[in-house]
């Protein structure tokens, strides 16, 4: 199983044509939010169309804080929206969270920690009695790791999301949102990966083989 993750595309869908080789190697593609740059239905449809030129396998996606709600409706219609739900595929459980915490910029999809606690309860109810390795997709990164750190070293991640990770130990958390926080980190047994802006030619990769996995950031072009 190879999962390739793009985050913070912000409408620059040429990233897919520049990632043809990597996409050819993927079994599943994850879009970890900010698919558009303050766009909705037309932009999201264009994203999936462009991705479909180079990848025809399973896609799971969440929207980011810079995507309008009509973007979610497109993902729902295509059956790829993983926000606040669980999907089992090829021996893995996939779950996700959209949007971000409140920002200073009043972006379209922002939530409080209480909102995230509510979304997480729905995920945990679906995870109950499902004994599969968990692939967690969250635009908002968890609190206090290298993937949520601003350039001034302030941590702006979600405490509720971190608590979920500590409790449920996903194999990987694909995240984004904080463009300057490119890298990988660990929370317990979970590898957290923020590839940063996809248009800067980075993607997150989860490789699973013979019962072991690796998580890393790969250049796409």
TAHU-V958800 format. One record per residue. N is the residue number from 1. RES is the residue in three letters. PHI is phi as a letter, one per 40 degrees, with the letter a starting at -180 (999 if undefined). OMEGA is omega as a letter, one per 40 degrees, with the letter a starting at -180 (NA if undefined). Layout:
# TAHU-V958800
n=N res=RES phi=PHI omega=OMEGA
n=N res=RES phi=PHI omega=OMEGA
This chain:
# TAHU-V958800
n=1 res=UNK phi=999 omega=i
n=2 res=UNK phi=b omega=i
n=3 res=UNK phi=b omega=i
n=4 res=UNK phi=b omega=a
n=5 res=UNK phi=b omega=i
n=6 res=UNK phi=b omega=i
n=7 res=UNK phi=b omega=i
n=8 res=UNK phi=f omega=i
n=9 res=UNK phi=c omega=i
n=10 res=UNK phi=f omega=i
n=11 res=UNK phi=g omega=a
n=12 res=UNK phi=c omega=a
n=13 res=UNK phi=c omega=i
n=14 res=UNK phi=c omega=i
n=15 res=UNK phi=d omega=a
n=16 res=UNK phi=c omega=i
n=17 res=UNK phi=c omega=i
n=18 res=UNK phi=c omega=a
n=19 res=UNK phi=b omega=a
n=20 res=UNK phi=d omega=a
n=21 res=UNK phi=c omega=i
n=22 res=UNK phi=c omega=i
n=23 res=UNK phi=c omega=i
n=24 res=UNK phi=c omega=a
n=25 res=UNK phi=c omega=a
n=26 res=UNK phi=c omega=i
n=27 res=UNK phi=c omega=a
n=28 res=UNK phi=b omega=i
n=29 res=UNK phi=b omega=i
n=30 res=UNK phi=b omega=i
n=31 res=UNK phi=b omega=a
n=32 res=UNK phi=b omega=i
n=33 res=UNK phi=g omega=a
n=34 res=UNK phi=f omega=i
n=35 res=UNK phi=c omega=a
n=36 res=UNK phi=b omega=i
n=37 res=UNK phi=b omega=a
n=38 res=UNK phi=g omega=i
n=39 res=UNK phi=b omega=a
n=40 res=UNK phi=b omega=a
n=41 res=UNK phi=d omega=a
n=42 res=UNK phi=c omega=a
n=43 res=UNK phi=c omega=i
n=44 res=UNK phi=c omega=i
n=45 res=UNK phi=c omega=i
n=46 res=UNK phi=c omega=i
n=47 res=UNK phi=d omega=a
n=48 res=UNK phi=c omega=i
n=49 res=UNK phi=c omega=i
n=50 res=UNK phi=c omega=i
n=51 res=UNK phi=c omega=a
n=52 res=UNK phi=c omega=i
n=53 res=UNK phi=c omega=a
n=54 res=UNK phi=b omega=a
n=55 res=UNK phi=a omega=a
n=56 res=UNK phi=b omega=a
n=57 res=UNK phi=c omega=a
n=58 res=UNK phi=c omega=i
n=59 res=UNK phi=b omega=i
n=60 res=UNK phi=b omega=a
n=61 res=UNK phi=a omega=i
n=62 res=UNK phi=b omega=i
n=63 res=UNK phi=c omega=i
n=64 res=UNK phi=b omega=a
n=65 res=UNK phi=c omega=i
n=66 res=UNK phi=c omega=i
n=67 res=UNK phi=b omega=i
n=68 res=UNK phi=c omega=a
n=69 res=UNK phi=c omega=i
n=70 res=UNK phi=c omega=i
n=71 res=UNK phi=c omega=i
n=72 res=UNK phi=c omega=a
n=73 res=UNK phi=c omega=i
n=74 res=UNK phi=c omega=i
n=75 res=UNK phi=c omega=i
n=76 res=UNK phi=c omega=a
n=77 res=UNK phi=c omega=a
n=78 res=UNK phi=c omega=i
n=79 res=UNK phi=g omega=a
n=80 res=UNK phi=b omega=a
n=81 res=UNK phi=c omega=a
n=82 res=UNK phi=b omega=a
n=83 res=UNK phi=c omega=i
n=84 res=UNK phi=f omega=i
n=85 res=UNK phi=a omega=a
n=86 res=UNK phi=b omega=i
n=87 res=UNK phi=b omega=i
n=88 res=UNK phi=c omega=a
n=89 res=UNK phi=a omega=i
n=90 res=UNK phi=f omega=i
n=91 res=UNK phi=g omega=i
n=92 res=UNK phi=b omega=i
n=93 res=UNK phi=b omega=i
n=94 res=UNK phi=b omega=i
n=95 res=UNK phi=a omega=a
n=96 res=UNK phi=a omega=i
n=97 res=UNK phi=b omega=a
n=98 res=UNK phi=c omega=i
n=99 res=UNK phi=g omega=i
n=100 res=UNK phi=a omega=i
n=101 res=UNK phi=c omega=a
n=102 res=UNK phi=c omega=i
n=103 res=UNK phi=b omega=i
n=104 res=UNK phi=c omega=a
n=105 res=UNK phi=b omega=i
n=106 res=UNK phi=f omega=i
n=107 res=UNK phi=c omega=a
n=108 res=UNK phi=c omega=a
n=109 res=UNK phi=b omega=a
n=110 res=UNK phi=b omega=a
n=111 res=UNK phi=b omega=i
n=112 res=UNK phi=c omega=i
n=113 res=UNK phi=c omega=i
n=114 res=UNK phi=c omega=i
n=115 res=UNK phi=c omega=a
n=116 res=UNK phi=c omega=i
n=117 res=UNK phi=c omega=i
n=118 res=UNK phi=c omega=i
n=119 res=UNK phi=c omega=a
n=120 res=UNK phi=c omega=i
n=121 res=UNK phi=d omega=i
n=122 res=UNK phi=c omega=i
n=123 res=UNK phi=c omega=a
n=124 res=UNK phi=c omega=i
n=125 res=UNK phi=c omega=i
n=126 res=UNK phi=c omega=i
n=127 res=UNK phi=c omega=a
n=128 res=UNK phi=d omega=i
n=129 res=UNK phi=g omega=i
n=130 res=UNK phi=b omega=a
n=131 res=UNK phi=c omega=i
n=132 res=UNK phi=b omega=i
n=133 res=UNK phi=d omega=a
n=134 res=UNK phi=c omega=i
n=135 res=UNK phi=b omega=a
n=136 res=UNK phi=b omega=a
n=137 res=UNK phi=b omega=a
n=138 res=UNK phi=b omega=i
n=139 res=UNK phi=d omega=i
n=140 res=UNK phi=c omega=i
n=141 res=UNK phi=c omega=i
n=142 res=UNK phi=c omega=a
n=143 res=UNK phi=c omega=i
n=144 res=UNK phi=g omega=i
n=145 res=UNK phi=a omega=a
n=146 res=UNK phi=c omega=a
n=147 res=UNK phi=c omega=i
n=148 res=UNK phi=b omega=a
n=149 res=UNK phi=c omega=i
n=150 res=UNK phi=c omega=a
n=151 res=UNK phi=c omega=i
n=152 res=UNK phi=c omega=i
n=153 res=UNK phi=g omega=i
n=154 res=UNK phi=c omega=i
n=155 res=UNK phi=c omega=a
n=156 res=UNK phi=b omega=a
n=157 res=UNK phi=c omega=a
n=158 res=UNK phi=c omega=i
n=159 res=UNK phi=c omega=i
n=160 res=UNK phi=c omega=i
n=161 res=UNK phi=c omega=i
n=162 res=UNK phi=c omega=i
n=163 res=UNK phi=c omega=i
n=164 res=UNK phi=c omega=i
n=165 res=UNK phi=c omega=i
n=166 res=UNK phi=c omega=a
n=167 res=UNK phi=c omega=a
n=168 res=UNK phi=b omega=i
n=169 res=UNK phi=f omega=i
n=170 res=UNK phi=d omega=i
n=171 res=UNK phi=c omega=a
n=172 res=UNK phi=a omega=i
n=173 res=UNK phi=b omega=i
n=174 res=UNK phi=c omega=a
n=175 res=UNK phi=b omega=a
n=176 res=UNK phi=a omega=i
n=177 res=UNK phi=g omega=a
n=178 res=UNK phi=c omega=a
n=179 res=UNK phi=c omega=a
n=180 res=UNK phi=c omega=a
n=181 res=UNK phi=c omega=a
n=182 res=UNK phi=c omega=i
n=183 res=UNK phi=i omega=i
n=184 res=UNK phi=b omega=i
n=185 res=UNK phi=a omega=i
n=186 res=UNK phi=b omega=i
n=187 res=UNK phi=b omega=a
n=188 res=UNK phi=g omega=i
n=189 res=UNK phi=c omega=a
n=190 res=UNK phi=c omega=i
n=191 res=UNK phi=c omega=i
n=192 res=UNK phi=b omega=a
n=193 res=UNK phi=b omega=i
n=194 res=UNK phi=b omega=a
n=195 res=UNK phi=c omega=a
n=196 res=UNK phi=g omega=a
n=197 res=UNK phi=d omega=i
n=198 res=UNK phi=c omega=a
n=199 res=UNK phi=c omega=i
n=200 res=UNK phi=c omega=i
n=201 res=UNK phi=g omega=i
n=202 res=UNK phi=b omega=i
n=203 res=UNK phi=a omega=i
n=204 res=UNK phi=c omega=a
n=205 res=UNK phi=b omega=i
n=206 res=UNK phi=b omega=i
n=207 res=UNK phi=b omega=i
n=208 res=UNK phi=b omega=a
n=209 res=UNK phi=a omega=i
n=210 res=UNK phi=f omega=i
n=211 res=UNK phi=g omega=i
n=212 res=UNK phi=b omega=i
n=213 res=UNK phi=b omega=i
n=214 res=UNK phi=b omega=i
n=215 res=UNK phi=b omega=a
n=216 res=UNK phi=a omega=i
n=217 res=UNK phi=b omega=a
n=218 res=UNK phi=b omega=i
n=219 res=UNK phi=c omega=a
n=220 res=UNK phi=b omega=a
n=221 res=UNK phi=a omega=NA
